[in-house]
Amino acid sequence: MTVNAILFDAFGTLCDISIKRRPFAQLARFHPDRRRAREMIMTRPLSLREAAEELQVQDVDLAVLEEELDAELASIRLYPEVIGVLEGLRASGVRIGIVSNLAAPYAGPLLRLLPFAPDACAWSFEVGWLKPDPRIFSWVCEQLGVAASGALMVGDTFADDYAGALAGGLCAMHLDRCGRQSRPNGAQTIHTLEGILPAIRAQSCSRSTGHTGSVGLS
């Protein structure tokens, strides 16, 4: 199987928040329908204050929540192996994308930490769909100019990232950093993003036949 693009989940996969305050989740708890509130927050480009207005949330100290959001954003850090993995993949000619269920304020701080801009980003707040909706995977594949069967999704949430990608016709790897998540037998699992890199060794076979910009996966 040849993979021409690798798609990454964002938080929990590429980066983490060391100071967790979850201000948007706190805001959603003031709404009678938390599921609807979460969907609205993650499928529209809303600031914290705009989300509060759209959800008609009252009796909440927005100034405090904004301070907590600022603390979270300032504490975003890439996992140690991320820069090396991304640079290695870019050097191989593979296209790189991000597919993330995310509230709008978190995207910019992550992008500023990356060593280069991804070739495409499917942020739920921009495209209007949440993983595992197959439309978000189809959209990013179209932006990258690759068929779904030529894209590999890597993420830490099994249902959204692994199962969702497979249902959309993509290849998938499940990232289980702690080795504690339950998963069906046969699921391709790695414990660090460096687990992707061994597949790059098959690149030499592709190059020997005149093909570039792809990774062979068995």
Rosetta blueprint (number, residue, H / E / L):
1 M L
2 T E
3 V E
4 N L
5 A E
6 I E
7 L E
8 F E
9 D L
10 A L
11 F E
12 G L
13 T L
14 L L
15 C E
16 D E
17 I E
18 S L
19 I L
20 K L
21 R L
22 R L
23 P H
24 F H
25 A H
26 Q H
27 L H
28 A H
29 R L
30 F L
31 H L
32 P L
33 D L
34 R H
35 R H
36 R H
37 A H
38 R H
39 E H
40 M H
41 I H
42 M H
43 T H
44 R L
45 P L
46 L L
47 S L
48 L H
49 R H
50 E H
51 A H
52 A H
53 E H
54 E H
55 L L
56 Q L
57 V L
58 Q L
59 D L
60 V L
61 D L
62 L H
63 A H
64 V H
65 L H
66 E H
67 E H
68 E H
69 L H
70 D H
71 A H
72 E H
73 L H
74 A H
75 S L
76 I E
77 R E
78 L E
79 Y L
80 P L
81 E L
82 V H
83 I H
84 G H
85 V H
86 L H
87 E H
88 G H
89 L H
90 R H
91 A H
92 S H
93 G L
94 V L
95 R E
96 I E
97 G E
98 I E
99 V E
100 S E
101 N L
102 L L
103 A L
104 A H
105 P H
106 Y H
107 A H
108 G H
109 P H
110 L H
111 L H
112 R H
113 L H
114 L L
115 P L
116 F L
117 A L
118 P L
119 D L
120 A E
121 C E
122 A E
123 W E
124 S H
125 F H
126 E H
127 V H
128 G L
129 W L
130 L L
131 K L
132 P L
133 D L
134 P H
135 R H
136 I H
137 F H
138 S H
139 W H
140 V H
141 C H
142 E H
143 Q H
144 L H
145 G L
146 V L
147 A L
148 A H
149 S H
150 G H
151 A E
152 L E
153 M E
154 V E
155 G E
156 D L
157 T L
158 F H
159 A H
160 D H
161 D H
162 Y H
163 A H
164 G H
165 A H
166 L H
167 A H
168 G L
169 G L
170 L L
171 C E
172 A E
173 M E
174 H E
175 L E
176 D L
177 R L
178 C L
179 G L
180 R L
181 Q L
182 S L
183 R L
184 P L
185 N L
186 G L
187 A L
188 Q L
189 T E
190 I E
191 H L
192 T L
193 L H
194 E H
195 G H
196 I H
197 L H
198 P H
199 A H
200 I H
201 R H
202 A H
203 Q H
204 S H
205 C H
206 S H
207 R H
208 S H
209 T L
210 G L
211 H L
212 T L
213 G L
214 S L
215 V E
216 G E
217 L L
218 S L
